[in-house]
């Protein structure tokens, strides 16, 4: 076999081996995928937000939701109550 072809053959064999092991784990059910979900704690309409951050705005050791658009800035507490607007 030509010396230039040997690395390609080895690479193809390794790729097939890795794909085979991945397929065995994936379809065999040995490893279950993490599924993330969640439930909304509260919801408020807000027209065209450009920036949203969860930070401690008020300095009370509680995180608040800071939202802004070109016309408005609002700060909500953890329960969805408007602190500043």
C-alpha positions in Angstrom: 0.0 0.0 0.0 1.2 3.5 -0.8 2.6 5.5 2.2 0.5 8.5 1.2 -2.7 6.5 1.5 -2.1 4.8 4.9 -3.0 7.9 7.0 -6.3 8.4 5.2 -7.2 4.7 5.7 -6.4 5.0 9.4 -8.4 8.2 9.7 -11.4 6.6 7.9 -11.3 3.6 10.2 -11.1 5.8 13.3 -14.0 8.0 12.1 -16.1 4.9 11.5 -15.2 3.5 14.9 -16.2 6.7 16.7 -19.5 7.0 14.7 -20.3 3.3 15.5 -19.8 3.8 19.3 -21.8 7.1 19.2 -24.6 5.3 17.4 -24.6 2.4 19.8 -24.9 4.8 22.8 -27.5 7.0 21.1 -29.8 4.3 19.8 -29.1 1.8 22.5 -30.6 4.0 25.2 -27.5 3.6 27.4 -27.3 7.4 27.7 -30.4 9.6 28.0 -30.3 13.2 26.8 -30.9 16.0 29.1 -34.2 17.8 28.4 -34.7 21.2 29.8 -38.0 22.8 30.3 -39.6 25.3 32.5 -42.7 27.1 33.5 -43.3 30.8 33.3 -43.4 32.4 36.7 -45.0 35.5 35.3 -45.5 37.3 32.0 -45.8 41.0 31.0 -46.2 42.6 27.6 -43.3 44.8 26.6 -43.0 46.4 23.1 -39.7 45.8 21.3 -37.2 45.1 24.1 -33.6 45.7 23.0 -31.9 44.8 26.2 -32.8 42.4 29.1 -30.7 41.7 32.1 -31.2 39.9 35.4 -29.2 42.0 37.9 -29.4 43.5 41.3 -30.6 47.0 40.4 -32.0 48.1 43.7 -29.1 46.9 45.9 -31.3 44.7 48.1 -29.5 41.4 47.5 -32.4 40.3 45.2 -32.1 40.1 41.4 -34.5 42.2 39.3 -35.3 42.1 35.6 -34.1 45.2 33.8 -35.6 45.7 30.3 -35.2 48.6 28.0 -36.2 49.8 24.5 -35.6 53.1 22.8 -38.6 54.7 24.5 -38.8 53.1 28.0 -36.8 51.4 30.8 -38.5 49.1 33.3 -37.4 47.2 36.3 -39.4 44.2 37.6 -39.0 42.3 40.8 -39.1 38.5 41.1 -42.9 38.4 41.3 -43.4 40.6 38.2 -44.3 43.8 40.0 -43.0 47.0 38.4 -40.4 48.6 40.6 -39.4 51.4 38.1 -40.6 52.4 34.7 
